[in-house]
Amino acid sequence: MGRPRADLTNLTMQQPSLRSLVPAPDRRQGTTDAPPPLSWNERTAVGLRYLMLTAVLVAAVGAGGWWLSWPLLTSTVGPTAYVFATHPHSETARFRNAVIGHGVAIGIGIAALGVFGLLKAPSVSALGAPTPRQIGAAAVAVGVTVFALELLGSHHAPAAATTVLVSTGLAKPGAPLIGLVVGLAVVVVLGPLCGHWPFAREEAAREQVVIAPAKNK
């Protein structure tokens, strides 16, 4: 009976915790485990933190594209930067999840193009509106991507945007897809550093701890 308890303790200690960044509550005052909500000034500081981090990530991709004369900025860069900047300790912001998520999304998006006979078809933007086959390709690609990431235990929400871009021809194989991959690579490499930036770091961590209990009520 003693062995399982030790194993569970070791497993728990290995898990990263946002609470390690948050001061412990004063139980003599009758407080609960959840810290108090952020004040207006603290929330403003957290908002500025997110503003600067997401802007830096997107600007880094844009600057790389400008220097290379390559379209690296795609609509999937935004949500990926958002996840890393605002939820750096979450499952979806893990480096492994981001790499596997976008990799699987790209592979499935290309497969959907092939299955629906769209490899040489014009993109949605060129046509002005999606065709029934493009709608089918996008729907199947998103569904299969989510299914695959569940099986792999690697959820990464922005991957759904990636597979839509690929399966609708907006980032078809060739220069557009290469640009998408390079742009994502910049964000995925720099993104994990967001959680270490000191400005308003404690307040941002406390906000996540406050939100988590609220969602469980």
C-alpha positions as YAML, in Angstrom:
chain: A
units: angstrom
residues:
- id: 1
  name: MET
  ca: [0.00, 0.00, 0.00]
- id: 2
  name: GLY
  ca: [3.00, 2.31, 0.61]
- id: 3
  name: ARG
  ca: [4.56, 1.92, -2.88]
- id: 4
  name: PRO
  ca: [1.73, 3.48, -4.93]
- id: 5
  name: ARG
  ca: [1.76, 6.54, -2.66]
- id: 6
  name: ALA
  ca: [5.48, 7.11, -3.33]
- id: 7
  name: ASP
  ca: [5.01, 6.69, -7.08]
- id: 8
  name: LEU
  ca: [2.13, 9.16, -7.11]
- id: 9
  name: THR
  ca: [4.18, 11.67, -5.14]
- id: 10
  name: ASN
  ca: [7.09, 11.44, -7.54]
- id: 11
  name: LEU
  ca: [4.78, 11.81, -10.55]
- id: 12
  name: THR
  ca: [3.16, 14.89, -9.06]
- id: 13
  name: MET
  ca: [6.49, 16.54, -8.31]
- id: 14
  name: GLN
  ca: [7.56, 16.18, -11.93]
- id: 15
  name: GLN
  ca: [4.61, 18.18, -13.26]
- id: 16
  name: PRO
  ca: [5.24, 21.92, -13.92]
- id: 17
  name: SER
  ca: [3.05, 24.17, -11.82]
- id: 18
  name: LEU
  ca: [1.98, 27.76, -12.28]
- id: 19
  name: ARG
  ca: [1.55, 28.00, -8.52]
- id: 20
  name: SER
  ca: [5.33, 27.92, -8.10]
- id: 21
  name: LEU
  ca: [5.33, 31.47, -9.52]
- id: 22
  name: VAL
  ca: [2.53, 32.66, -7.24]
- id: 23
  name: PRO
  ca: [2.99, 33.62, -3.58]
- id: 24
  name: ALA
  ca: [1.35, 31.18, -1.18]
- id: 25
  name: PRO
  ca: [-1.94, 32.43, 0.34]
- id: 26
  name: ASP
  ca: [-2.07, 33.48, 3.98]
- id: 27
  name: ARG
  ca: [-4.26, 30.80, 5.55]
- id: 28
  name: ARG
  ca: [-4.44, 32.71, 8.81]
- id: 29
  name: GLN
  ca: [-6.65, 35.23, 7.03]
- id: 30
  name: GLY
  ca: [-9.03, 32.51, 5.86]
- id: 31
  name: THR
  ca: [-8.00, 32.67, 2.22]
- id: 32
  name: THR
  ca: [-8.49, 29.79, -0.19]
- id: 33
  name: ASP
  ca: [-6.03, 28.12, -2.53]
- id: 34
  name: ALA
  ca: [-7.02, 30.45, -5.37]
- id: 35
  name: PRO
  ca: [-5.27, 33.85, -5.28]
- id: 36
  name: PRO
  ca: [-7.41, 37.00, -5.50]
- id: 37
  name: PRO
  ca: [-8.39, 38.32, -8.94]
- id: 38
  name: LEU
  ca: [-6.02, 40.72, -10.63]
- id: 39
  name: SER
  ca: [-6.47, 44.42, -10.05]
- id: 40
  name: TRP
  ca: [-6.99, 46.76, -13.01]
- id: 41
  name: ASN
  ca: [-3.33, 47.82, -12.91]
- id: 42
  name: GLU
  ca: [-2.14, 44.22, -12.78]
- id: 43
  name: ARG
  ca: [-4.43, 43.22, -15.64]
- id: 44
  name: THR
  ca: [-3.11, 46.14, -17.67]
- id: 45
  name: ALA
  ca: [0.45, 45.00, -17.03]
- id: 46
  name: VAL
  ca: [-0.42, 41.45, -18.12]
- id: 47
  name: GLY
  ca: [-2.10, 42.80, -21.24]
- id: 48
  name: LEU
  ca: [1.02, 44.80, -22.07]
- id: 49
  name: ARG
  ca: [3.11, 41.68, -21.54]
- id: 50
  name: TYR
  ca: [0.97, 39.74, -24.03]
- id: 51
  name: LEU
  ca: [0.97, 42.67, -26.46]
- id: 52
  name: MET
  ca: [4.76, 42.89, -26.51]
- id: 53
  name: LEU
  ca: [5.39, 39.15, -26.70]
- id: 54
  name: THR
  ca: [2.96, 38.50, -29.54]
- id: 55
  name: ALA
  ca: [4.16, 41.58, -31.42]
- id: 56
  name: VAL
  ca: [7.80, 40.49, -31.10]
- id: 57
  name: LEU
  ca: [7.05, 36.97, -32.33]
- id: 58
  name: VAL
  ca: [5.04, 38.14, -35.33]
- id: 59
  name: ALA
  ca: [7.57, 40.89, -36.11]
- id: 60
  name: ALA
  ca: [10.39, 38.34, -36.05]
- id: 61
  name: VAL
  ca: [8.57, 36.26, -38.66]
- id: 62
  name: GLY
  ca: [7.79, 39.32, -40.74]
- id: 63
  name: ALA
  ca: [11.38, 40.56, -40.59]
- id: 64
  name: GLY
  ca: [12.62, 37.15, -41.68]
- id: 65
  name: GLY
  ca: [10.23, 37.20, -44.62]
- id: 66
  name: TRP
  ca: [11.30, 40.71, -45.57]
- id: 67
  name: TRP
  ca: [14.98, 39.74, -45.43]
- id: 68
  name: LEU
  ca: [14.42, 36.55, -47.44]
- id: 69
  name: SER
  ca: [11.86, 38.14, -49.77]
- id: 70
  name: TRP
  ca: [9.58, 35.24, -48.89]
- id: 71
  name: PRO
  ca: [5.96, 35.21, -47.65]
- id: 72
  name: LEU
  ca: [6.55, 33.84, -44.14]
- id: 73
  name: LEU
  ca: [3.63, 35.63, -42.49]
- id: 74
  name: THR
  ca: [0.52, 33.45, -42.65]
- id: 75
  name: SER
  ca: [-2.67, 33.41, -40.62]
- id: 76
  name: THR
  ca: [-1.46, 30.44, -38.56]
- id: 77
  name: VAL
  ca: [1.46, 32.47, -37.17]
- id: 78
  name: GLY
  ca: [-0.92, 34.67, -35.15]
- id: 79
  name: PRO
  ca: [-2.69, 31.96, -33.11]
- id: 80
  name: THR
  ca: [0.58, 30.11, -32.55]
- id: 81
  name: ALA
  ca: [2.19, 33.27, -31.17]
- id: 82
  name: TYR
  ca: [-0.92, 33.89, -29.05]
- id: 83
  name: VAL
  ca: [-0.73, 30.45, -27.43]
- id: 84
  name: PHE
  ca: [2.95, 30.77, -26.57]
- id: 85
  name: ALA
  ca: [2.61, 34.30, -25.24]
- id: 86
  name: THR
  ca: [-0.55, 33.95, -23.16]
- id: 87
  name: HIS
  ca: [-0.51, 30.30, -22.06]
- id: 88
  name: PRO
  ca: [3.19, 29.33, -21.93]
- id: 89
  name: HIS
  ca: [2.67, 26.64, -19.29]
- id: 90
  name: SER
  ca: [-0.30, 24.96, -20.97]
- id: 91
  name: GLU
  ca: [-0.26, 21.62, -22.76]
- id: 92
  name: THR
  ca: [-0.93, 23.20, -26.14]
- id: 93
  name: ALA
  ca: [2.12, 25.50, -25.79]
- id: 94
  name: ARG
  ca: [4.61, 22.68, -25.32]
- id: 95
  name: PHE
  ca: [7.36, 22.63, -27.94]
- id: 96
  name: ARG
  ca: [6.64, 18.97, -28.68]
- id: 97
  name: ASN
  ca: [2.94, 19.62, -29.20]
- id: 98
  name: ALA
  ca: [3.62, 22.57, -31.51]
- id: 99
  name: VAL
  ca: [6.04, 20.61, -33.69]
- id: 100
  name: ILE
  ca: [3.87, 17.50, -33.89]
- id: 101
  name: GLY
  ca: [0.66, 19.52, -34.22]
- id: 102
  name: HIS
  ca: [1.75, 21.60, -37.18]
- id: 103
  name: GLY
  ca: [3.64, 18.71, -38.77]
- id: 104
  name: VAL
  ca: [0.60, 16.45, -38.66]
- id: 105
  name: ALA
  ca: [-1.64, 19.30, -39.85]
- id: 106
  name: ILE
  ca: [0.55, 19.94, -42.89]
- id: 107
  name: GLY
  ca: [0.74, 16.25, -43.78]
- id: 108
  name: ILE
  ca: [-3.01, 15.77, -43.49]
- id: 109
  name: GLY
  ca: [-3.68, 18.99, -45.42]
- id: 110
  name: ILE
  ca: [-1.55, 17.76, -48.33]
- id: 111
  name: ALA
  ca: [-3.23, 14.36, -48.20]
- id: 112
  name: ALA
  ca: [-6.65, 16.06, -48.34]
- id: 113
  name: LEU
  ca: [-5.57, 17.99, -51.43]
- id: 114
  name: GLY
  ca: [-4.64, 14.71, -53.09]
- id: 115
  name: VAL
  ca: [-7.75, 12.80, -52.04]
- id: 116
  name: PHE
  ca: [-10.07, 15.56, -53.28]
- id: 117
  name: GLY
  ca: [-8.09, 16.12, -56.48]
- id: 118
  name: LEU
  ca: [-7.04, 19.65, -55.58]
- id: 119
  name: LEU
  ca: [-3.25, 19.51, -55.88]
- id: 120
  name: LYS
  ca: [-3.32, 21.57, -59.08]
- id: 121
  name: ALA
  ca: [-6.51, 23.49, -58.39]
- id: 122
  name: PRO
  ca: [-6.52, 27.26, -57.76]
- id: 123
  name: SER
  ca: [-6.64, 28.37, -54.12]
- id: 124
  name: VAL
  ca: [-9.73, 29.70, -52.41]
- id: 125
  name: SER
  ca: [-8.42, 33.26, -52.68]
- id: 126
  name: ALA
  ca: [-7.87, 32.90, -56.42]
- id: 127
  name: LEU
  ca: [-11.39, 31.56, -56.93]
- id: 128
  name: GLY
  ca: [-13.06, 34.10, -54.66]
- id: 129
  name: ALA
  ca: [-15.13, 31.42, -52.90]
- id: 130
  name: PRO
  ca: [-14.56, 27.78, -51.89]
- id: 131
  name: THR
  ca: [-15.75, 24.98, -54.11]
- id: 132
  name: PRO
  ca: [-17.60, 21.97, -52.68]
- id: 133
  name: ARG
  ca: [-14.41, 19.91, -52.96]
- id: 134
  name: GLN
  ca: [-12.41, 22.54, -51.09]
- id: 135
  name: ILE
  ca: [-15.03, 22.66, -48.37]
- id: 136
  name: GLY
  ca: [-14.89, 18.88, -48.08]
- id: 137
  name: ALA
  ca: [-11.09, 18.87, -48.04]
- id: 138
  name: ALA
  ca: [-10.93, 21.50, -45.29]
- id: 139
  name: ALA
  ca: [-13.59, 19.81, -43.16]
- id: 140
  name: VAL
  ca: [-11.98, 16.38, -43.43]
- id: 141
  name: ALA
  ca: [-8.49, 17.80, -42.85]
- id: 142
  name: VAL
  ca: [-9.48, 19.58, -39.64]
- id: 143
  name: GLY
  ca: [-11.40, 16.58, -38.32]
- id: 144
  name: VAL
  ca: [-8.64, 14.10, -39.06]
- id: 145
  name: THR
  ca: [-6.01, 16.46, -37.62]
- id: 146
  name: VAL
  ca: [-7.87, 16.78, -34.32]
- id: 147
  name: PHE
  ca: [-8.39, 13.01, -34.23]
- id: 148
  name: ALA
  ca: [-4.71, 12.31, -34.92]
- id: 149
  name: LEU
  ca: [-3.49, 14.78, -32.31]
- id: 150
  name: GLU
  ca: [-5.76, 13.17, -29.72]
- id: 151
  name: LEU
  ca: [-4.24, 9.79, -30.48]
- id: 152
  name: LEU
  ca: [-0.75, 11.26, -30.28]
- id: 153
  name: GLY
  ca: [-1.50, 13.20, -27.09]
- id: 154
  name: SER
  ca: [-0.22, 16.37, -28.76]
- id: 155
  name: HIS
  ca: [-3.05, 18.89, -28.88]
- id: 156
  name: HIS
  ca: [-2.10, 22.25, -30.39]
- id: 157
  name: ALA
  ca: [-5.08, 24.39, -31.37]
- id: 158
  name: PRO
  ca: [-3.35, 26.51, -34.06]
- id: 159
  name: ALA
  ca: [-2.70, 23.30, -36.03]
- id: 160
  name: ALA
  ca: [-6.32, 23.45, -37.18]
- id: 161
  name: ALA
  ca: [-5.60, 26.78, -38.90]
- id: 162
  name: THR
  ca: [-2.54, 25.28, -40.55]
- id: 163
  name: THR
  ca: [-4.40, 22.37, -42.07]
- id: 164
  name: VAL
  ca: [-7.13, 24.70, -43.39]
- id: 165
  name: LEU
  ca: [-4.52, 26.84, -45.12]
- id: 166
  name: VAL
  ca: [-2.96, 23.80, -46.76]
- id: 167
  name: SER
  ca: [-6.16, 21.95, -47.68]
- id: 168
  name: THR
  ca: [-7.75, 25.01, -49.31]
- id: 169
  name: GLY
  ca: [-4.67, 25.73, -51.43]
- id: 170
  name: LEU
  ca: [-3.72, 28.95, -49.64]
- id: 171
  name: ALA
  ca: [-0.47, 27.27, -48.62]
- id: 172
  name: LYS
  ca: [-0.22, 24.61, -51.31]
- id: 173
  name: PRO
  ca: [2.99, 22.61, -51.86]
- id: 174
  name: GLY
  ca: [5.69, 24.86, -53.25]
- id: 175
  name: ALA
  ca: [6.69, 28.37, -52.26]
- id: 176
  name: PRO
  ca: [3.55, 29.10, -50.18]
- id: 177
  name: LEU
  ca: [3.95, 25.94, -48.08]
- id: 178
  name: ILE
  ca: [7.67, 26.48, -47.60]
- id: 179
  name: GLY
  ca: [6.97, 30.01, -46.41]
- id: 180
  name: LEU
  ca: [4.36, 28.73, -43.96]
- id: 181
  name: VAL
  ca: [6.77, 26.12, -42.56]
- id: 182
  name: VAL
  ca: [9.64, 28.58, -42.14]
- id: 183
  name: GLY
  ca: [7.39, 31.18, -40.50]
- id: 184
  name: LEU
  ca: [6.02, 28.61, -38.06]
- id: 185
  name: ALA
  ca: [9.53, 27.38, -37.31]
- id: 186
  name: VAL
  ca: [10.53, 30.86, -36.17]
- id: 187
  name: VAL
  ca: [7.53, 31.12, -33.82]
- id: 188
  name: VAL
  ca: [7.91, 27.57, -32.48]
- id: 189
  name: VAL
  ca: [11.60, 28.09, -31.72]
- id: 190
  name: LEU
  ca: [11.18, 31.51, -30.09]
- id: 191
  name: GLY
  ca: [7.76, 30.87, -28.51]
- id: 192
  name: PRO
  ca: [8.89, 28.75, -25.53]
- id: 193
  name: LEU
  ca: [11.09, 31.67, -24.40]
- id: 194
  name: CYS
  ca: [7.98, 33.77, -23.75]
- id: 195
  name: GLY
  ca: [7.35, 32.17, -20.37]
- id: 196
  name: HIS
  ca: [10.76, 33.32, -19.12]
- id: 197
  name: TRP
  ca: [10.34, 37.02, -19.85]
- id: 198
  name: PRO
  ca: [10.26, 38.74, -16.43]
- id: 199
  name: PHE
  ca: [7.89, 41.66, -17.07]
- id: 200
  name: ALA
  ca: [4.53, 40.97, -15.31]
- id: 201
  name: ARG
  ca: [5.42, 37.28, -15.24]
- id: 202
  name: GLU
  ca: [4.09, 36.70, -11.73]
- id: 203
  name: GLU
  ca: [0.82, 38.49, -12.47]
- id: 204
  name: ALA
  ca: [0.33, 36.48, -15.68]
- id: 205
  name: ALA
  ca: [0.93, 33.23, -13.81]
- id: 206
  name: ARG
  ca: [-1.51, 34.28, -11.07]
- id: 207
  name: GLU
  ca: [-4.14, 35.07, -13.71]
- id: 208
  name: GLN
  ca: [-3.88, 31.50, -15.05]
- id: 209
  name: VAL
  ca: [-4.22, 30.07, -11.53]
- id: 210
  name: VAL
  ca: [-7.34, 32.20, -10.94]
- id: 211
  name: ILE
  ca: [-8.90, 31.15, -14.25]
- id: 212
  name: ALA
  ca: [-8.33, 27.42, -13.77]
- id: 213
  name: PRO
  ca: [-10.43, 27.04, -10.54]
- id: 214
  name: ALA
  ca: [-13.13, 29.27, -12.03]
- id: 215
  name: LYS
  ca: [-13.52, 26.95, -15.01]
- id: 216
  name: ASN
  ca: [-13.85, 23.93, -12.71]
- id: 217
  name: LYS
  ca: [-16.76, 25.36, -10.74]
...
